[in-house]
Amino acid sequence: MKTNINTTKIVVIGAGSASFGLVNLGAIIRHPQLKRIRLCLVDINASGLHSITQLAQRMNREWKAEMTITSTTDRTEALIEANYIILSVAVDRESCWKSDVDIALKYGIRHYGENGGPGALMHTARNIAIIMPILRDIERLCPQAIVMNFTNPVPRICIAAARYTKVKMVGICHQIDFGYLMVAKIFQEEYGFKVPKDYRFTWEGDWGTYGDMVSQAKERFTLLAAGVNHFTFFLSLIDKQTGQDLLPKFKEKFKNSYPEFEPYTREILSTLDILPVSGDCHMLEYFPFTHNEAKKAWEHYDIQMYPLMKAEGDRHQMWREIDDLAAGKGSIDHLLHTHTERAEQIIVAMMNDEPYHDQAVNLPNLGYIQNLPLDAIVEVPASFMKNSIKGETIGKVPELAALWCRREIESAELAVKAAVNGDEAILLQALLINGMIDDIPSAKAMLKDYLKANTQYLPQFNKKGEA
């Protein structure tokens, strides 16, 4: 006798995302407590959507998930009766990112350009241009739905939802794992962690090793961190076996060992006595100490740029694999064991009222961090249960960390305001208050270049001549 269908409906917008989309999809379909739900996949790329839907149907059959799976390029059709929405969208990600970086470099600014600095201004504006209409549809068609956002810049998308809509959004990021990676490296001898000799993080390194190191550290320690996304700070490091807080020991060991490992993070720790979780690459987006190209700080700290062209190649390769798996070629068993981005764990907790604790999510600050502004989007641990998301009150972050976080919060708020309203004057203000900018004429010229390069992506700034 066939079991009744679960009425819960999950909608994945950006189902064709080769990074978060596929990972979230596999995690949802394989979860035993999500059997028989309704799952709707949405993407504007009809060809990619067809392939990912075929693969989802295959997972559904072979893993006996008994789900009702549909797909559409029309999100308004999908959003009707949605309970949970996973948002993972981007526009020409690698090519736009490269353009953002190259334009800043023309003005002597070398930066990551994803979530902080001048490039983040354009990243924010581009993604808000495509996400605000989605949020308006959610408000209209399924106002009670919970939105789990993976789209970067995560806190800025969350700001847009919190300030300009009534959408219930939580931002999800896995960067806290880098903190555990650092713990495994620095404490490898004391705790017998299996770490390859002379291990240092590289974007093109072995991600299996990365995952193993993170898992080992998580098994032994609980890391408490808070701040803003990609800019959180170690607050404690508890040994699960003894209950002891080993953060002071960890910081001291970090300062005095393995000089080849995350040297910029070590410099910040040694100089400011605060320890960012996010590692050299992401952390440098928020401190203004490495952007001056003439001073060659990237060479000094051996900082690596995200491999944009390789990422684009990897994306094409993943689509080939998706097409093959969708056509029934090869086993899908490995997808039963891929890492989780935790969206399905949050959904199960809220659906079944089974409390789940997450170590790092992005929420409005309801007093969770006392020395950061109320309602600012902060990253803190949180508990999920039926109809409830509650951040953990952690007290204060170190005051120097709070100062830097407040700078980023103000910059992000202004960038979002400009992006939502299509206001070029405010966009310039958002650029000028960034710590990487020290010259008004250059900032004006840079912004002009950015707007010209992004004309096709920024309809909100292209209203001149409209009636």
Beta strands, then each sheet from edge to edge (+ up, - down):
strand 1: 9-13
strand 2: 38-42
strand 3: 68-72
strand 4: 84-87
strand 5: 146-149
strand 6: 168-172
strand 7: 221-228
strand 8: 231-239
strand 9: 356-364
strand 10: 377-385
strand 11: 388-391
sheet 1: 3+ 2+ 1+ 4+ 5+ 6+ 9- 10+ 11-
sheet 2: 7+ 8-
end
